[in-house]
């Protein structure tokens, strides 16, 4: 029995998509899904069908299944605002797009399905391996590189590309990263206090917590977490590390919770974890570097779309795009307005675009997503 016959509902989904190596691509994609989460799957009745051992699927996962319930497979990550991304980027054949945050490849796949070529970046080797397998049917139209998105000029230069027709950045942590305790991103699971997007280099969150000065830790929580109780939390951290170094996410959650009683559904360690993740990965500086380079690398008429998940990121996106789309600058001390030397774009979104109620119901991660877009006009 072939895979297409055994899983007609899956095969139809892929054959409806152009430029696929259908049956072999199905086998590669789902073999990868099984290898990534083999402990949660089992063979049923000796057939090539799999069921999840857990009784339910997390809200932030794509699910493929049929009416008979024979197949239920979690995917790596469910992208947000996909329809809006396509609306603003307008991908089509012979256009080249940069996806600076590849993740599980969902956004890139949508761009490729529309006919565009995609050059993608991600720091996470697990994401790269998954997406390369998922998108291998697109051949040379898709390439992926293990790079931080701030390093995209290096990748484009190496490929002999002087400009692209669109850029996409979806900033944040993927569902797979959050759900893997070994990555240390989530306060919901106990694991090593790591938080590195590229787990092969750089300082971990434990290094920062155990080694940085009290003043630096206060700055990190205040600036990156916008945590009002930063002094109280850092004082507790400093007292604890004098007794025993931090090594796990549970260590940190317990200490923060000891001085920050829980109110409502929000975990008291939420902002502390956000701040540390930003510090570990130098996220805000990397995002600022990326935005500063956007006008130089967009072709005339090219578009940029940025999706952010908290106010610090959205502020950078808003201010950068406003700076590039303001033709004249004026200050009280100037006799007259002056032309803005950075003027090169027009805003496509005056206010951030947010997910619809239907999307939020299907994917709760979309609740805090904000999309901004602009077009290269000069």
Number of C-alpha atoms within 10 A of each C-alpha: 7 9 15 15 10 13 17 13 15 17 16 12 11 17 13 10 12 14 15 18 16 18 14 12 18 21 14 16 18 16 13 19 19 17 10 16 14 12 10 14 19 15 11 12 8 8 10 15 18 19 17 19 10 9 6 8 13 12 15 22 20 17 15 14 15 13 7 6 11 16 19 18 22 23 23 25 19 25 21 25 22 16 11 16 22 16 10 19 21 16 23 17 12 11 18 25 28 26 25 27 25 29 33 26 25 20 24 28 20 16 25 24 18 17 19 22 26 24 23 28 26 22 21 21 17 18 23 21 14 21 24 22 19 22 24 19 19 21 13 10 17 20 17 21 19 17 19 20 23 19 16 21 18 11 18 16 11 10 10 9 12 13 20 23 25 28 23 22 22 23 19 17 17 21 20 21 21 17 15 14 20 18 22 27 28 24 23 15 17 19 19 20 28 24 28 24 21 17 15 10 8 12 15 21 28 22 16 19 22 18 14 13 13 15 10 14 25 20 18 22 25 18 15 22 22 17 21 12 14 20 17 13 23 23 14 16 21 18 11 16 13 10 8 10 16 22 17 20 27 19 19 24 20 14 18 21 14 13 14 15 10 12 8 7 6 9 16 21 21 16 19 24 24 20 21 26 25 20 24 19 19 12 18 15 14 14 18 15 14 19 20 15 14 21 24 13 19 24 19 16 15 23 28 28 23 23 25 21 18 15 12 14 20 20 11 17 23 19 12 15 26 17 19 23 20 17 17 14 14 12 9 7 6 9 8 11 12 12 12 15 12 14 20 19 25 20 20 16 15 11 12 17 15 19 22 11 12 8 16 19 13 14 19 16 20 21 16 14 23 22 25 23 26 24 26 24 17 12
